[in-house]
Each structure stands twice: as C-alpha cells, then as structure tokens.
C-alpha cells in the first residue's frame, strides 16, 4: 500500500515471495491483472503450490476495459486433502521440492509474454520497471521523445527473477534506471545479475532508489520518472503548471459515477 492510503504501513509484499519461495507476478493494467490471475491459477494447479499476484494501490483503485474469455463452468466437489502433513522429518524433502519447483517456473517465466522490451537495439539507457511504473515509463519516454535512445524492459514475472532475460538486455547498455514502488526489490536483483554478467566491473551504472533518483517511500508518480530520466540524460523537461492538479481533478470529476 504505497503512501499508506488504506493501511497502517507501506510494507512491500514482494519479499514474501523471495523468502518463502513463492513465484510472483505483478500486472501493469486491469486487463493484464485478469490475465495474470488466470495464468497464476493454472500454474498453481500444475505445480501444486502457491503463486502470488501483487497489486499496489494505484492498480487496485484504477479501472479500465477488460476483455473476458469464455468462462468455464466446472463442477467442483468439496473435499479435505489428507495427503499432506507437517513433520520435522519432511522439512528437507519439502525444501528440495520448493527449489526444484522454482527452477522449473523460472524457465517458464523467462519466456513469458508478460515480460517485454520496447526500444532501440543498443539504447543509451534502459528503464527496467514493473507494475504501474511500466505505464509511467512509457509516458515519460514518449513525452521526452526518447524512443530512439531509451529502451524499456518491463517485467511482469518478478520471482523467480528472470536473470537470463535481464542479463541479455544489460549487455546492450551502460546505464539502467530501475522504476518500482517502495523497496528496491528489482534493483537488488538487477545489481546481483549485473555482477554475474560478463560486463567489466563498474562499466554498468544502475540508478534507482540506491542513487536517490527514485524515492523509497510514498507512491510512484509520473513526474518522479520524468525527473529521474531527464536528470540522468542531462535534458530539460517540461514543468507542470501549478494549476495542473486542479484541472486534472476537475476533468476526472466529470467521469465519476453519481452514487446519489
């Protein structure tokens, strides 16, 4: 809950996936959320384990057109699964199962269409982003007219971290900006992947929360991405009119449904 709009803290749930060995996905839009949840259920059945789909405040409170597939009608019979139990003697084999499952899921995640790249073959800088940060990154590149010099690598599958995919794009640039909400989760594993890559130490600059270009608290906003990218590339960026928020609020108010 970035900014703590409806809860007591801004705790980042992505670390749960990392510490508990649970595959993690993060959608960027209502349509992708619908598709990801369906896919997560399918994978959960296939691998007989938990899958986590992360939704932050901005996505949860947004709305948009969603195309539905045919809804299957499956008659389910309630039952209790008595094949599972908790025992110290099973901890080791269960741990092995978790690691083996993550390795299999990672291969699937590496090829997932929820991860995509848009931009030039050899960009001056690549933005690695997820969730609503993906939309803000696209808007920023468009508004600054940087399509020919800046690439965007959007990750929808966050854990197991798709190292192979990320490593491929790290080899194409010397600068990376990480755009994500709250903790430096992606930033941590991008830096780890960069360390393991074939690039010479120090040849790749990774910017984000660690460098102070993206704040570690509060909700991510388009102007944060705009300022960070413009600062890194040394270009001027348009400053919003002081009346922008009021005008935007007035325009949005006309779209609200009258609830009486």
Secondary structure by P-SEA (a helix, b strand, c coil): ccccccccccccaaaaaaaabbbbbbbccaaaaaaaaaaaaaaaaaccbbbbbbbccccccbbbbbbbccccbbbbbbbbbccbbbbccaaaaaaaaaaaaaaaaaaaaaacccccccccccccbbbbcccaaaaaaaaaaaaacccccbbbbbbccccccaaaaaaaaaaaccbbbbbbcccaaaaaaaaaaaaacccccccccccccccccccccccccaaaaaaaaaaaabbbbbbcccaaaaaaaaaaaaaccccc
